[in-house]
Structures are given as C-alpha cells and as structure tokens.
C-alpha cells in the first residue's frame, strides 16, 4: 500500500499555486506567441510558452528578480518581478528598429516542455554539425531516425523509425504530405539541407489533423521562412569522389510581404569501383531544383495570412557496371545498368484568417505531379503520379480547451508500366498497373489543459472514406503530465492505416532477378501503436551544466501488414497480406549534457525487437540492428569562431534474407556483422563566411561486394537486397557557406 500511495502521489501531486508565476507573451496585435522563451535573467534555462502564448515558471529564490522573454523575429523584453503572480509580455517586431543585437545561442536539439507529444526539434544549429547535403543526411547526429538504403545501385534511401520501413512514418514538408506514392523512392533526397530550418520528429501515434498514416511516427520538415534568417545564403560542397553541390537561398521583405527563392544543383561524381566488382560504388547523380515561397502576414496575428510555394525538380541517377552508358545500353542484356530520370513540379498554399484569440480558419492545398522513366537492368519501369491534397481546418479556443476540426480530401492517380527487354521466362509480372484513390475525410481533435497546465490531454478522431476499401475510423489519444517542472511523463495510443504502393516502396523488387508473385489482392495495412516516455531536464547549482535524460518505449502491433517474403524461395518475392502476429518493440534512452554552452555530449541507445510469428516460431524481420549506440561530441568556444563535431555510431547484428537454397557461391550469412562508423567535422566562422570540412566513415569500414552474383548480373541469382552496411567507404569533403543577414 505504501508503494501505491507513493506512485499516486508522484502522478497526481498537489497544486503548487503560490510558488509559480503565470503569464502570457504576445505581439503588438495581441496575438499569442507560441514557443516564446521565458527565463530568469542570468539563467540559461527556462520554459517555452504553449499554443496560447501562456506559461508558468517557478519563482526565483530572490525577493526581487527579472524575467526575460524572447521570440525569433521579435525584440526581447525584461520585467522586474517582486510580488506579481501574473504578468504579460508584449514584444515588438525586430525590424521596427534600424539595428538590433540579439545575444544567445540556439541549442541543436530541443525537446519541448509544452507539446503533449514528445517532439525532438532538430534546429539549423544541429544541421551544421554534419554535411547535411539533403534530408536523408540530416540525421547523422540523431538516435530516433535511421536512414536506410533501399537500392544500393542508385542509392535510394528511406527514413526508419522504431525499426519499421519508412512508409510507416509520415513525412510532411511545411505540414503537407508531399512524400508519398511515387515520390517515396527518391523524395527525401530531393530536399536540400540548406533549405531546412527545423525538423520535428515524433514517435508513435500522432495528431489526426494531417492524416491517417503516421503508424510509427511523424517527421515534419520546416523549411526556411522568407521573412527570417539570411537575405542571401550560398553553399558549395565537394567530396573526394568528385560529387559537387551548389545551393543558393535569396530572400527579401517589404512590409507584410516576403519572398525566398532557392536553387539547388548536384553534379555527378567520378566513376569509382574500390571493390573490383565492375559496379560503381556510388551512382552518378545530376539534380536541378528551383523553388519559390511567398509569405504574407503572420499566422499568430489577427487578420489574413498566407504562404504560397512552387517547386520544380529534375533529377537523373545512373548506376551499375562501369561501362554502362544510358544512351546506348538502356535495357541491354550485355552491360548491366540502372537509369532513373524524373521530373516533378509542385505547388502548395497555406492560407488562413485569425478572427481573434479564440477563432481562426486555415486552408491547406497542394498538388504535384511526378513523371519517371527508369531502367533496372532489363526491367523497364515508367510511372506517372498526380496528387491533390486539401484540408480545411477550424480552430476554437475556449476555456482550457483548443478544438480543431475540419474536412480533408486526397486524390492520387498512379500509372505504372513494367516491361522487360529480355525473354527470360522466370518473370511473370509485366503489365500496366493503374490505381486511383479518392479519400474524403472529417476530423476533430481537442486539447484540454488541467491543473494549471500540468496535465494536457489530446483526444482526436477522424473518419476517411476510401473509394475502394470503404470507411476507416482512426482514433488517437495522447496525454502529458508534468510530474515536476522538470520531469515530464507522456503516453499515447492510437491506430493508423495506409494503402500500399508496392513498386515505389519496394524498389529492390525491380532491381533483383526475383520473380514477383502476387498471392492475393492487397488490403490496406493497419496497426495499433502505443508508447510511453519520461523526460527529465536538469542543471547544476551554478547552471554551468545543463542537460536531459529521456527514456521511452513504443510497441506497434499490425493487424495487417504487407511485407515481401524473401525467405520462402530466394528466386521469388511473394506478396500477400499478413494477418498474423507482427510486432515492433522499440526502447530508446538518451542522455544529453551541455557544459557552459561550449562542450556537448550526447549518448543514445536503441533496442529494436521487430518480428513476426510464422508457423509458431518467432522470426526477426531483416535489416534491423537489434542494438544501436550513438555518441556525439561537440565543442565551440564562447567566441563562436569555430566548432568541432564528432559522432560515433555502433550497429549490432542485422538479420539478412535467407539465401540457403542458392548455390554455395551465391549464399550469404544469416546475420550481418556488427560495425562502427565515426564521422567528424570542423567549421571555422568568419563574419560572413563559414568554411567546413569533414570525414564520414573515418576508419573506412565497408561491406565488400554486397551484390550477389555481380559476376553475372543477368543470372537468376543476381540480387542487391543483402546490403546492410556502407559500401562506398571513407568520404572526405570540404565546403563553404557565404551569408548576408537581414
């Protein structure tokens, strides 16, 4: 009974009224500033305002002290506190003065104290600790997200959370689901790192506002705003393989209008084959991207606000045997090669009107088209996809509640054509594949705050009508409880579902010589996810040491899962619904320490148990390291003239596809070997120029000759699906950034 009383007291403590100060941070138009920082003057730690711009902070030990409030794009404000218990900060826009000096340093990774969902915010500061050429490379210093190669020949990648394929986490760009269907294969590589401002990563069941996916988590990429940051940024990068990147961001502002134009270019590397297997170690990549974003007003202020963005992407990837030339060898059965050519225009807008602090309405509309021509050896794969997305959302703030409700609509048309240029009888799946999806939906989500904002509860539900599969209801609930001002407990549970885009999501099926067997019509994948997280932030008495420790556990239970069966027959990939037991258990713990804003250390451990029960036996799913350890070290002096960053990754064993029925020469082990990767970078800052250089995979670890039957790529045993580690080896690079601030 004593233990029960202790637990109850820990989870439901008495109010600490009288020992805290409440307040609100607003702009001049009385708009609440969500995410503003409030701290005691002289302290390096504080709190962040919630969506209403309100906060509660523990009183300082002194009878007279000063609170300071700061928010990006606004001038900080300081108030003297003696006996007040409720205060209001009204911040002015920074551009209202001719010159502003803002002091302070933005941490690389932030874990919000106010969000009910545990959300890791990866800031632009963190992104500068590695090359971060594109979105796939922005997670070198993170434990939660694991980039995974899906096709080693042309270097396509996915982002995994909780050990599950990247299709189970929802990737948003500025709140829009632009990475889906055909864009899944190469989409995450098409977003340049220099365009990214913040990345928000949340595991498990999330908000229902953006859709019904997000089974394993959600990654929201927030690109740079034209009214903040630099007026010009130029970035040039080159690695020792000869691959070159050039980026430029150009922005201006006039009254309520602002605009940013972005250009991005990649030129191919040299032809390199360190394995002597006649295959390129990295593909020849050529990419051109241009985008433009307009912004009007401020979504936190009363009145009209709008963002409009357009983007055009053109990309070519060439991989395979060294002599391969696309113009003459596409589809040839003499020289093996892979060629991908894609074009993607897109447009989106987010427009809304805030009537007052209580009522607002916002509309999201996006559309894009992708045309893709590709060859994988003798497999010709051409595809075209049209996407349309609309979401109309109404927000009502009443009492301690925030209610968001609205309607949404999704349209997808996908046409895929699969043909062969050879006459091998083992392939039985050529043809035209055509799919159209129309999915109208309604949703509602309420956020309730109780006990002086110490307890926050989100309850959400949505219903979507699929034109082929009928009605699906998606309920989710999330809870956050502040055990103390520094110790936060979170829990969430909810369902998710998604339709399958087989070829684009499993591009390795087209690459290998396996025959694809469709055992039955595929149904939507469905799963239940539940998780719990505990985060404790701390600081030393002299406040020279700050940090946090976080631990969480998430479990995903699939009710139907479509995962290609590579094990029953190595010459086939069997595609079918799996209604049996399919589980993902993920445990993660992380410790972060910051010493005097100069020296940072982070250590993370990840354990994954991802398996199915087949014929009464537990069978691990392939390509998941059961154990993974990440260590990061960063140093920057107070002068901020330079900084040094290092990260060390250790990966445990991964189960590999079963190849025991192959001839001995074409067999692979059942499990990979553990390996370690060490990356480091040094950056030196001048007034307007940053020079950086680094090395990835310093000790040159490689999985040698990863392609099965590379000697004869047109044989029935050719397979690229056993890639579990880096194949290109040590990569050195240099770069320069030139920026002019506003």
N, C-alpha and C positions, 0 to 999 in steps of 0.2 A: 504493500500500500504506500509506503514511503516513496518508492520509485515512481509509482503512478502519480502521486502528488507532485513530485519533482518535475516530471515531464509536463504535467498540466500547467504548472507554474511557468515553465520555460516557454511553452507555446502560447499561453494566454496571460501575459503579465499585466499588472495593473497599469493604469494610465500614469504617465509621468508629467501630467499637467503641472505647471508652475515651475518646471525645470527646463522648459523649452521656450523658444521664441518662434512665433508663426509670422509668416509674411508672404508677400507677393512681389514678383518682378514683372513690370510692364514696360511697354514703349510709350511714346508720347501720345499715341492714339488710344491709349488704354488697352492695347492688345496684350494678352499674356505672352510672356517669353518662356516657352517650354525649353528646358535644357540649359537655362542660365546657371552659372556657378555662383554659389554664395559661401563665403568663408570668413572666419575671423581674421582681421588684419594681422599679419605676422605668422599666420599658419599656412601650411602648404596643403592642407586637406580641408574639405568642406563637403557640401551637398549640392545636388542638382535639382532644379525646380521640375515639377511634374507638368502634365499637359495643360493644367490651368494656370501655370506660372507660379504656383504656390509652393511653399517649403516650410519645413520645421527643422530647427537646428538647436542642439543642446546649448544651454547658456555657458558662457565662459566663466572661469573661476573668479574673475575680477569683477568689481562692482561697476567699473566703467571701461568699456572696450568699444571697438569699432568693427562693424560688419562691412564687407565689400562685396558688391555684386558685379559680375562681368558676363558679357554675352558677345559672341562673334558678330562684328559689324556695328557694335554699339560702344559708347564710352562707358568705362566703369564708374560706379558711384559708391560712395562710402558714407555710412551713417553711424553717428555715435550712439551707443546703447547704454542706458543706465537702468531704468526701471520698466521700459516698454516691454510688452509681451506680443505686440502685433505691429508690424511695420510694412511700408510699401516703398519699393524702389521704382523710380521712373527713369529709364535710361534713354539717352539721346543717341541718334544715329551718329556714327563716327564721321561720316562725310559732311556733317554740318559745320565742322571746323576745318580750317585750312591745313592744319598739321596735327597729327595725333601720334603719341608714343604709347604703345601698348606693351607692357612688360609681362613676362611669364612664359612658361613652356608647356606645350601640349603633350600629354603622355601618348605613347604609341598605341596602347590598348586600354580601353576604358570598359568597365562593367557598370552599367547604370544601376543606381540605387533605387530609381523610381519605376523602372519598367517591370511589370508583373512577370514578363518572360525574361529569363536570363539571356541577355544580349551582349555579345562581345563586339565592341565598336573598334574596328581597326582603322586608325587615323592615317592621314598623309604622312605624319611623322614616322609611323611604323613602316610604311611602304618604302621609305627611303633607306631602310636598313638592308635592302636587297635590290637586285636589278629591277625586278617587277616590270618586265617588258610588257606583259599582258596580264589579264586577270588570273590566268592559271598559275602565274608565278608570284602572285601576291600573298601566298600562304606559307612561304618558306619559314616564317618565324611563329607559326601557329600550330597548336595541338589538335584543335577540333576538326579542321578540314584537311583532307588528304587528297592532293592531286594524283590522278591515276591515268596512265597511258592506256588508251583503248586500241590504238593501231600504231605500232612502233614504226611502220614503214613511212607513214606521212605524219606521225607524231600528233595524232588527235588525242585529246585529254578530256577527262571528266573530273568533277569535284565530289568527293565522297564524304558523307557524314554518317557516323555510327556504323561504319563498315559496310554500308549499303551503296549500291550503284548510284551515280549522280542523278539519275532520273527520279529518285525518291526525295530529293530535296528541291525545293522551289527556288529558282534563281530569278530575282527581279532586278531590273535596271531602272532606277529612279521610280520604283514602285510598280513598274509594268512587267508583265510576264513575256519578255521578248525572247527568252531562251527556251524553246520548246519545239517538238517535232523535228523537222529537218535541221533547224539551227542548233540542236543539241550537240551534234557531232563536232563542230568547229567553233561554235558561238562564243565559248568562254575565252578563246584565244584571240577573238577579234576586238576585244575591249582593251585599248592601251592603258598601261598603268599610270601614265602621266595625266590621264583624264579622270582618274578615280580620286574622289575626295575622302569618302568613308566607305567602309564595308561593314554591314551589320550582320552578324552570324548568330542565329538562334537554333538550338537543337529541339527536336521533338515537335509535338503538336503546337501550331502557332495560330495566329489570328485567322478568322474565316473571311476577312474583308477582301483579300486578294485572290481567293480561290479555294479549291478543294484538294490541292495536292499537298505539298509540304509534309510528307509522311515522316521523313527522318529529320527535317529541319528546313530552314529558310536562309538564303543568302541574298541580302538586298544591297546592291551596288549603287551608291550615291555618287553621281558624277559632279564635277566642279560646277559651282554656280557662277554665272557671268558677272554678278554684282559683288563678288567676294574674291579674295585672293589676288593673283597676279594679273596685270594688264597684258603681259606677254611672258610666255614660257617657251623656251626652245630646249630640246633634249636630243642629244646624239649619242649613240651606243654602238659598240662593235666588240665582237668576241674573237677568240683565237681561231675559230673556224671560218671567219670571214663574213659572218652574218651581220648586217648593218640595219639599225633602226634610227629613224628620224621622226621627231614629234614636235608639233607646234600648237600652242594654245594662244589665241588672241581675243581679248575682251575689252569692252568699253561700256560706260554707263552714262546715261543722260536722263536726269530726273527719275521718273519711275520706271524707265525702260533700261534694259541692259541686254547685251548680246555677247556670245562667245562662239568663235569659230575654231574648230580643231582639225588638224591634218595629221595623218599618221602614215608612215611608209616603212616597209621592210623589204630589203634586198637579199637575195639568196646567198647562202654560204658556199664555200668551195666544196668540191666533191672529196669526201673523206671516207676511208674504209680502213679502220685500225684492226679489224678482226680478220681481214683477208678472206671474207666470205662473199666478196663481189657485190655486197649490198651497201648502200650508203648508210653511214652511221646516223645522219640526220638529213631530213628532206630539204629540198631546195624550195624555199618559201618566198613568194612575192606577194605583197599585200599593199593596197592603197585604200585609205579611208578618209572621208571628209564628213564632218558633222557641223551643225549649226544649231544653237539654242538661244531662243529669245525668252526674256522674262519680263513680266510687268507686275509691279506692286509687291506686296508682302502677304503671304498667306496667313500670318498671325495678326495682321491689322484688319480693321473693319473695311469693307468695300470689296472691289473686284481685284482678283489676282489671276495670273495666267502664266503658263510656261508652254512653249511650243518648240519641238525639236525635230530635225530632219537629219538623216544619215544615209550615206551610200558606201557600201563595202564591195571591193573587188579583190579576189584572192585566188592564187594558184599554188598548188603543192605538187611537187614531183619527188617520188621516191622509188626505190627498187634497185636493180642492178646498175652498176656504174655506167655501162654503155647506153642505158636506156635514153632515148630521145622521143618525147611525146609526139612530135610531128610525124614521125615515120614508124614508131614502134607501138603506138596505142593498139591494144588488143592483139599484139603479136604473140605467137607461142614460141618464139625464138629468144627474145630478150624480155625478161620479166620487169615490169614497171607498174607504178601506180601514179595516176594523174587525177587531180581534182581541180576543177575550175568553177567558182561560184560567184554570183552577183546577188547583192541584197540591198534594195532600197527600203527605207522605213520612215514613218512619220508618227508623231505622237503629240498629244497635248493634255495638260492638266489645268483645268480652268475652274475657278470657284468664286463664290461670293460669301463673305462673312457679314451677316446682318448685325451681330453684336457678339458679346462674350458667350451667349447661350446658343445661338442658331447659326449654322453655316451649311452650305451645299457645295459639293465638289464633283466634277465630272472628269473621268479618265477615258481617253480614246486613243487607240493605237492601231496601226496597220503596217504590215510588212509583207514583202514577197521575197522568196529565195529561189533562184534558178541554179541548178547544179548539174554539171556534166562531169562524169568521173569514169575511170577505168581502174580496175584492180586485177592486174594480170590479163586474163581472158574474159573477165566479167565486166560487162558494160552496165553502168548504173547511172541513169539520168532521172532527175527528180525536179518537181516544181511544187512549191507550197505557197498558199495565200493565207494570211492570218488577219483576223479582225478581233479587237477586244474593246469592250465598252463597260464602264462601271459608273453608275450614278449613286452618290452617297450623301445622305443627310445626317448631320450631327446635331445632337441636342444635349446641352449640359444643364442638368437640373439637380439641385441639392448636392449630394456627394456622388452623383452618377454622371457618366458620359455614355450616351446611347448613340450608336452609329448603325444606320440601317440603309438598305438600298437594293438596287437591282443590277444585274450584270448580264452580259451576253458575250459568248465566244463563238467564233466561226473559224473553221480550219478546212481547207481543201488541200489534199496531198495526192499527187500523182507520181507514181514511181514505176520506172520501166527497167526490168532486169533481163539482159540477154547475154549470150556467150558467143565468142568469136571462134571457139574450138568445137569439136564434136564429141567430147568425152561423154560417155553415157551415164556417168555417176551423178550428174546434176539434174534434178527434176523440178526445179522451182523457177524457171524463167517465166516471164509474163508481165502483164500490166497490172499494177496494184493501185486501186483508186479508193480513196476514203474521204468522206465529207462529214464533218461534225458541226452541229448547231446545238449550243448548250446555253439556254437562258437560265438564270438563277435569281433567287432572292436571298437576302441575308440580314441578320441582326446581331449586334454584339453590344453588350452592356458592361461597363466598367464601374464597379462600386467600391468606394473607399470608406473605411470604417475605422473607429478607434483612433481618431486624429491621424488618419492616413497610414496607420501602422499595418492595417490589413487591406489588401486590394484583391478583388475577385473579379475575374472576367468570365462571362458566360456568353458563348456565341453559338449560333447555329445557322446553317444555310441549306437550301434545297435547290438542286440543279436537275433539269430535265434534259437528258441526252437523247438525241433524235433516234439513236439505235438501241441503247441499253436501258432507257427509261429513267425513272426518278431515283436520285440518290440523295440522302439526307446526311449532312456532316455536322455532328455536334462536337464542341470542344469547350473545355473549361480550364482556367488557369488561376492559380492563387499565389499571392506573395504575402509573407508575413515578416515584419521587422521584429525579430526576437529582441534585439537591442539596436541602437542606431547604427551599429557596425556589423551586426550579424543578421543575415537575411536568408530566409527559407523560402524556396519556391517549389511548386509542384504543378504538373499539367497532365492532362489526359484528353485524348480525342481521336477521332477517326480521320482517314483520308483515303482517297481513291484517285485513280488515273487510268487513262487509256494507253495502250501500248503502240509505239511506233517502232516496229521490230528492226528494220534495216538501219535506220538512222541511229538508234540507240544501241545497236549491237553490230557496229560496222565491221568488227572482226569476222562476222559470219561470211561477209562477201569477200574478205581478204583470203581466207584459207580455202583449201580444196574440199572441205567438208560439204556433204550434201545436206540441205536443209529440209527437214521433214516436219510438215505441219500435221500434227496428230488430230487437231480439232480446231474449231473456231475459238479465237481468243476473246476472253471476257476482261472487263476492267480489273486491274489489280486493286485490292482493298486491304487495309491494315489498321490496327489499333496501336497507338503509341502512348506510352505513359512514362513519366520521368520525375525525378526529384533532384533538387540542387541546393547546396548550402554554401554561401559565400561569406567570408569574414575578412573585413578590412581592418588594418591596424597601423599604428605609428608609434615610434619611440617617444619617450618623455620630451626629448629635445627636438623632436619632429624631424630629425635628420634621416630617419629610416621610415619609409612608408611601404606598404605593400598589401597583398591579399593572399588568402588561401581559399581555393574553391574545390569542391568535390561534387560530382553528380553521377547519377545512374539513370539510363534510359533503356526501355525494353520495347521492341517492336514485334508485334505478333501479326503475321499475314494471314488473312482469310482466303486470299487467292494471290498467287504470285506466278509471273511468267519469267522463268529463268532458263536459258538454253541448257539442255542436258548434253554435256560434252563427254560424259563418262561411260554411258551405256555402249557406245560404239564410236571409237576415235575417228571413223570415216564419216560420221554423221553428227548433226546438231538437231536434236529432237525438241520441237517447240510445242508446248502444251500447257494447259492450266494446271496449277498445283494447289489443291485444296487441303493438303495435309498440314502437318506442323512445320512451320518455317519461322524461325525466331532470330532476332538480333538483340543481344545484350551488350551494352556499352557502358563501361565505367571509366571515368576520367577524373584525375586530380591534378591541380596546378598550383604552384607557389610562385609568387612574384615579389621581388624586393627592389626598392629604389633607394640608393644611398646618396643623400644630399643633391638630388637631381643631376648626378653625374654618372653614377655607376648603376647599371641594371642587371639583374639576374632573374631568369625565369626557368623553371623546371616543370615539365609536364609528363604525365604517364597516362597511357591509354591502353585499356584492355578490351578486346573485342571477342565475343563468342557468337559467331554468325553461322547458323547451321539449319539443316533440315532433318527430319526423321523419315528415313526411307527404309521400308521393309523391316521396321522395328529397330533400326540402327541409326545412331547419330552420325551425320555426315557434314563436315565443315564445307562451307561454300568457298570457292577458290579466290585467291588474290586478296586475302585479308590478313595482315600481320596481327596475330593474336596479342602481341605485346609491342608497344612502341614508346620510345622515350625521346623527348625533345629538351635540349638545353640551349638557352640563348644568353649571350653576354654582350652588353653594350657599354661603351664609355664615351662620355662627352664632357669636356671641361666646361666650367662656368662661362668662359669666353665664347663658347659655341663655335670656335674656329674650325674644329674638326670633330669627327666621331668615328669610332671603330666598332664594328658589329660582327658577331660570330654566332652561328647556330650549328648545333650538332644533333643529328638525327640517328637514332638506332632503331632498326626494324627487325622484329623477330621473324620466325618462320612463317611461310605462307603455303597453304595447300595449293597444289597445281592440278590441272586437269589430268585425268587418268589416261596414260598412253601405253599401258602394259600390253595391249593387243597389237601394237605396232611391231614391225621388225626391230630387233635389238638396236640397230644403228639409229633408229628414229624414236627411241624411248627417252623419256625424261624422268627425273626423280619425282616422287610423290609430293615432296616438300622442298621449298627453296631453302637456301642457307641464310642465316642472319647476316646483316651488313650494317655498316656505319657510313654516314655521309657528313662531311664537315665543310661548311661554307663560311667565307669571311669577306668583309668589305671595309674599305677605308674611304672616307669622304672628307674633303677639305673645302671650307667655305670662304669665299671672298665676298665682297659686298653684293655683287650681282651674279657671280659665277660660282658654281659648285663643280668640283672635279671629283670623280669617284672611280674606283677600280676595285675589282674583287676576283675571287676564285670560288667556283662551285665544284664540289666533289674534289677537295684538295688532294686526297690520297688516291685519287684515280681508280676508285672501285668500279668495276664493270661486270655486267652479266655477259659473258662472252658467247658469241654466236647464238643468239637467242632464237633464231628462226629454225624450225625443224625442217629438214630436207632442203636446206638452202642450196645444196649442190644441184638439185633438180626441182626448181620451183613449179614445174608443171606436172609433177607427180602427184598421186593420190595422197601422199603423206605430208605435203607442204602445209605448214601451219605456223602462224605468227602469234598464236594466243597464249604461249607459255612465257610471256615477258613479265618478270616480277621485280626487276631492278633497273638501274640506269644502264644505258647501252652506249652512250657517247663518251663517258669518262670525264676527265678533268676539263673544266671550261673556265677560261680566264677572260676577263672583259674590262673595258675602260669606257668611261662616258663623261659627258659634260652637260651641265644644265646652266642656262642663262635665263635670268628672270628680271622683270621690271615690275615692282609692286605698284599698286594703285596709289 
